[in-house]
Amino acid sequence: MLQRLLIQWNIGPEARAVAEAGATGIYGPLTERAVAELQDVVVNAVKGHEAWKLAQALLRYAKGSWGDATKAATIEYLGSLR
């Protein structure tokens, strides 16, 4: 499911690489890089306290991981695009 979302969102070159490989269901280096790319976009877009919480979470956990902080910030970011 995560890979399909990365492909659908088409955030940048890493997401496009996932699209080229297809949604395999394997959380490997390609998916990890695409998630890190998404995190960069979200961190730069989310403002205020939520951005600080996400930045702290990324420092605490490995960048490229898909956890609650990334999910919440991504949902907020995507909601702001409406």
MARFI-353896 format. One line per field, with one value per residue: residue number from 0; x, y, z of N, C-alpha, C, CB in turn. Coordinates in steps of 0.1 Angstrom, whole numbers, plus 5000, padded with zeros to 4 digits. Atoms other than C-alpha are relative to their C-alpha. Glycine has a CB too. Layout:
num c(NUM;...);
n.east c(X;...);
n.north c(Y;...);
n.up c(Z;...);
ca.east c(X;...);
ca.north c(Y;...);
ca.up c(Z;...);
c.east c(X;...);
c.north c(Y;...);
c.up c(Z;...);
cb.east c(X;...);
cb.north c(Y;...);
cb.up c(Z;...);
! end
This chain:
num c(0;1;2;3;4;5;6;7;8;9;10;11;12;13;14;15;16;17;18;19;20;21;22;23;24;25;26;27;28;29;30;31;32;33;34;35;36;37;38;39;40;41;42;43;44;45;46;47;48;49;50;51;52;53;54;55;56;57;58;59;60;61;62;63;64;65;66;67;68;69;70;71;72;73;74;75;76;77;78;79;80;81);
n.east c(5008;4991;4994;5011;5002;4989;5001;5011;4997;4990;4994;4987;4993;5000;5014;5001;4992;5009;5010;4994;4998;5013;5003;4996;5004;4987;4994;4986;4993;5007;5011;4995;4996;5012;5006;4992;5003;5013;4998;4994;5010;5010;4994;4999;5013;5008;4995;5003;4998;5000;4987;4990;5002;4995;4986;4995;5002;4990;4987;5000;5001;4993;5007;5004;5010;5014;5006;5012;4997;5000;5014;5008;4995;5004;5014;5002;4995;5009;5012;4998;4999;5013);
n.north c(4988;4988;4998;4994;4986;4993;4999;4991;4986;4996;4989;4997;5011;5013;5006;5005;5013;5010;5003;5008;5013;5006;5002;5014;5003;5002;4987;5001;4988;4991;4995;4991;4987;4993;4995;4989;4989;4995;4993;4987;4992;4997;4992;4986;4995;4999;4988;4999;5011;5013;5002;5002;5014;5010;4999;5007;5014;5005;5001;5011;5012;5000;4994;5010;5009;4995;5001;4991;4986;4997;5002;4989;4988;5002;4998;4985;4994;5003;4992;4986;4999;4998);
n.up c(5000;4999;5014;5009;4997;5005;5014;5003;4996;5010;4994;5006;5008;4993;5001;5014;5001;4994;5010;5010;4994;4997;4985;4997;4986;4992;4995;5003;5001;5009;4992;4990;5006;5004;4988;4995;5009;4996;4987;5003;5005;4989;4990;5006;5002;4987;4992;4986;4990;5006;5006;4989;4995;5011;5000;4988;5003;5010;4994;4990;5007;5013;5012;5009;4994;5001;4987;4997;5003;5014;5005;4996;5008;5014;5001;4999;5012;5011;4998;5003;5015;5005);
ca.east c(5000;5028;5045;5012;5008;5043;5037;5004;5018;5048;5067;5101;5127;5128;5090;5093;5120;5095;5069;5093;5100;5064;5047;5064;5053;5090;5103;5137;5163;5142;5111;5132;5147;5113;5099;5129;5122;5086;5097;5119;5090;5066;5091;5096;5059;5045;5049;5050;5047;5039;5071;5091;5075;5082;5118;5123;5108;5131;5161;5150;5143;5159;5150;5132;5110;5072;5060;5032;5050;5055;5020;5004;5026;5019;4982;4984;5005;4982;4952;4968;4970;4932);
ca.north c(5000;5025;5020;5026;5058;5069;5062;5080;5111;5112;5135;5133;5111;5085;5080;5077;5050;5031;5035;5021;4991;4986;4981;4949;4951;4949;4978;4979;5006;5021;5025;5039;5066;5075;5078;5100;5121;5125;5134;5162;5176;5174;5189;5219;5223;5218;5249;5256;5231;5202;5207;5208;5175;5158;5171;5157;5124;5121;5128;5101;5075;5066;5089;5069;5051;5053;5059;5078;5112;5109;5096;5125;5152;5137;5137;5174;5183;5165;5182;5216;5209;5211);
ca.up c(5000;5009;4975;4957;4976;4968;4932;4932;4950;4925;4948;4930;4913;4941;4939;4901;4906;4928;4900;4875;4898;4906;4940;4951;4988;4999;5020;5005;4998;4969;4991;5019;4997;4984;5019;5029;4998;5009;5044;5030;5011;5041;5065;5042;5038;5073;5095;5132;5160;5137;5117;5149;5161;5127;5127;5162;5152;5122;5144;5169;5143;5110;5081;5056;5081;5078;5113;5131;5128;5091;5085;5105;5088;5054;5060;5071;5041;5016;5032;5027;4989;4986);
c.east c(5009;5006;4990;4998;5011;5000;4989;5004;5011;5008;5014;5006;5000;4986;4998;5008;4991;4989;5006;5002;4987;4998;5002;4996;5012;5005;5015;5006;4992;4988;5005;5004;4988;4992;5008;4998;4987;5001;5006;4990;4990;5007;5001;4987;4992;5007;4997;5003;5001;5013;5011;4999;5005;5015;5006;4999;5010;5014;5001;5000;5007;4992;4998;4990;4986;4993;4989;5003;4999;4986;4992;5004;4996;4986;4997;5005;4991;4987;5002;5000;4986;4996);
c.north c(5013;5003;5005;5014;5009;5002;5010;5015;5006;5012;5004;4988;4987;4993;4995;4987;4988;4997;4991;4985;4993;4998;4985;4996;4998;5014;4999;5014;5010;5007;5009;5013;5008;5006;5012;5012;5007;5008;5014;5010;5005;5009;5015;5007;5003;5011;4998;4988;4986;4997;4997;4985;4990;5000;4992;4985;4994;4999;4988;4987;5001;5007;4989;4990;5006;4997;5010;5015;5003;4999;5013;5013;4999;5003;5015;5007;4998;5008;5015;5002;5002;5014);
c.up c(5000;4986;4991;5003;4995;4985;4996;5003;4991;5005;4994;4993;5007;4999;4986;4998;5006;4989;4989;5004;5002;5015;5003;5014;5009;5003;4999;4999;4991;5007;5011;4995;4996;5012;5006;4991;5004;5013;4998;4995;5011;5010;4995;4998;5013;5008;5015;5008;4993;4993;5010;5005;4989;5000;5012;4998;4990;5006;5009;4993;4986;4990;4990;5006;4999;5013;5002;4997;4985;4994;5004;4992;4986;4998;5001;4987;4988;5002;4997;4985;4994;4997);
cb.east c(4991;5011;5006;4987;4998;5013;4997;4987;5005;4994;5003;5009;5014;5004;4989;5006;5013;4993;4995;5014;5009;4997;4985;5015;4992;5011;4995;5003;5013;4995;4991;5012;5009;4990;4999;5015;5000;4990;5009;5011;4992;4996;5015;5007;4992;5000;4993;4985;4990;4988;5003;4999;4985;4994;5005;4993;4986;5000;5003;4987;4985;5004;5009;5012;5004;4993;5010;4996;5013;5010;4993;5002;5015;5004;4992;5008;5014;4998;4996;5013;5006;4990);
cb.north c(5000;4998;4987;4991;5002;4993;4986;4997;5000;5003;4997;5006;5004;5002;5011;5011;5001;5005;5014;5005;5000;4987;5004;4999;4987;4993;5003;4992;4998;4992;4989;4992;4997;4991;4989;4996;4995;4989;4992;4998;4993;4987;4995;4999;4991;4986;5013;5004;5000;4999;5013;5010;4998;5004;5014;5004;4997;5010;5013;5001;4996;4986;5012;4993;4997;4992;5001;4998;5003;4989;4988;5003;5002;4986;4993;5005;4994;4985;4999;5005;4988;4994);
cb.up c(5012;5010;4995;5001;5015;5004;4993;5008;5014;4987;5015;5010;4998;5015;5003;4990;5008;5013;4994;4996;5012;4993;5003;4999;5000;4991;5015;4988;4994;4988;5006;5007;4988;4992;5011;4999;4985;5002;5009;4990;4988;5006;5004;4986;4991;5008;4995;5002;5010;4990;4992;5011;5002;4987;5000;5013;4995;4988;5008;5009;4997;4995;4994;4994;5015;4988;5011;5014;5006;4993;5007;5015;5002;4995;5011;5012;4996;4999;5015;5006;4994;5010);
! end
